[in-house]
Amino acid sequence: MSPRPRQGGTNVPNSPVAKVVRWASLFFSGVFAGFLVSVLVLELSLRGFDRHVYTQVRQVELDSLDTLAVVTLLPALITTALLVAFTCKASGRTPWLTLVALTLLVGILALTLVINMPINADQLDWNAQAPPGDWATVRDHWQIAHAVRTGAAVLAFGALIAHATGTSHGTHEATPPSPHDRLPTASEDSPLRQRT
């Protein structure tokens, strides 16, 4: 039994719904990755300040940034999972790039739930005037976990970009020649040419 041919030169469905899902996955993953990079830069900047400044800034961060993380990560997960499902259904092949991106996003969610969110909840109760004695250790654990999930988010976004780029190149096929282009041309000394 021969393998199923790829549709339209690509292994990605090209229905309007699939296109919307593909670009939504790119959008939310990109915003999420950019958000994590920005927080990482801020956190690294805080390493030069004392425990009081660190605690105050962290509590300001936690006021709304957790909400931004949720409203970008969850849609990125959902749309990427849908993209994997659409691609498998359309071609019967494993969409490795989108599957890698989905795996990374799931890993980010797991890491966030296990490490970052419990620390966030703990830090909300810190007294900025008298942070706990192990504040630096807690800070380091959070920042290491955050650096890992930032790297994973950037890689996931890169995989989705590569997938979308391959898709757009795969869908632009050469225009088939018209029937008139296939007709042989008469030579200069043929009877047909001599009559005209």
N, C-alpha and C positions, 0 to 999 in steps of 0.2 A: 504494500500500500504506500503510495507516494505521499510525502508530507504536504500539508495544506499550503497553497501558495499564499504569499504575503499580499495583502490587499493594498492596491495603489502604491506599491513600492515601499510600504512601511508596515510595521507590526502594530500600529496604533489606529484605532477607529477614528473616522473623520466626520462623524455625525455632529450636528450643532451642539448637542448635549455633551459629547465627549470633548469637544474643543473648549467649551466653557469650563468643564471640570479640569482640563489640563492647565488652562491659564489661571484658574482660581487656585490650584495647587501651587503653581509658581508664585503667584502673588502672596499668598499667606505664608508660604515657606520663606520667601525673600524678606517679608516684613519681620517675621519671627527671628530669622538669622541676624538681620540688622539690629533689631532690638537687643538681642543677646550680646552682640559685639559692643554696642554702646554701653551696656551695663558693665561689661568686662573692663572697658577702658576706665569707667568711673571707679570701679572697685580697685583697680590697680593704682589709680591716683590716690585713693584713700589710704594706701599703705604707708604713706609718708606722714600721716597725721596721728594724733594720740587717740586713746580709747573714747574720750568724750565726743570728739568730732566724728569719729567713726560711727558711734552709736546713734548720734543725732541724724547723720546723713542716711544711715540704714533705715531708720524709722520713717524718714521722709520717703525713701524709695518704696518701702513696703506699703505706703498709703494707697498707691494706685497701680504700681508697676506689675503686681501680681495679676491684676485684672487684664492688663494688656497682654501678658503672657498667655493667659487662658484663651482670650478671644482671637489670638493668632495661632497658637499651637493646635488647639482642637480642630479648627477648620482645615489647617494644613494636613493633619492626620486623616480627617474624613475624606477630603478631596483626593489625597494621594492614594488612599485605599480604594476609592472608586476608580481612579485611573488604572490601578493594577487590575482590578476586576474587569473593566471595559477592555483593556488590552488583551488579557487572557481569553476573554470571550470572543473577541474579534479575530484573533490570529491562532489561538491554540498554543501559543508559545509563552515562555516565561519572560516577562518584561524586567530584565535584570536591573536596569538603572532605577526604575521606579520602585522595584522591590527593595533595593538597597536604601533608597531614600525613606521608604516606609519603615524599614527596620531601624534606621537611625532615629527617626522621629518617635517611634515606640520606645526606644532606649532612652531618649531624652525625657519622655514622660515618666518612665520608671525611675530614672535617676532623680528627677524633680520630686516625685512623691516620697522617695526613700530618704533623701538627704536634704535637699534645699528647702522644701516646705516645712518639715519639722523645725529646722533652724530658724526659718522666717517666723514661725509662730513663737518660738522661744525669744527671739530678739525683740519682738513687739512689747514684751513685758520688761525689758531691761530698763534700768534707771540711767538716763544719760549722764547724770552727775556721779553715779557710782556703778559702772558696769561690772559684771562678774570678773573674778580674777583670771578665768581662763578665756577671756574674750578674744585674745589673739589666736588661740587654738581653734575656737569656733569659727572665727573669721577665715582662717586658712582652710578649714574643711569645706566651708561654703564656697570659697573662691576656687578651690581645686575642682570641686564638682561642677561649678559654673563654667570653668574653662573647658572641661571635658564636653559639656553639653553645647557650648558655643562652637567648638570644633566640629562636633557631630552635626549641628544645624547648618553650618557653612557647607560641609560635605554633602548633606542631603539636598541643599539648594543647588549646589553644583551638579549633582546627579540629575536633578530635574531639568536644569538648563541644558545639559548634554542630551537628555531624552527629547526635549522640545526642539532643540536644534536639529537633531537627527530626523525627527518627524517632519519638520518643515522642509528639509532638504529632500527627504524621501518622497514627499507628495508632489514635488515639481518635476513631473516627467516630461520628456520631450514630446512635442506635438507630433502626432503621426502624420506622415505625408498624405496630401490629398490624392484622390485617384488620378487627377490630371498630372501630378508630379511623377507618377509611375509610368506614364506613357512614353515609349521611346521617341526620340526626336528623329526626324528624317534627315538624312545626310544631304549635302549640297547638290550632288549629282544624281539624286534619286528621282524617279519619274514623278513623284508627288511634288517635289520642289520645282522641277522643270515646268510643271503645268501652271504654277502660280506666278 
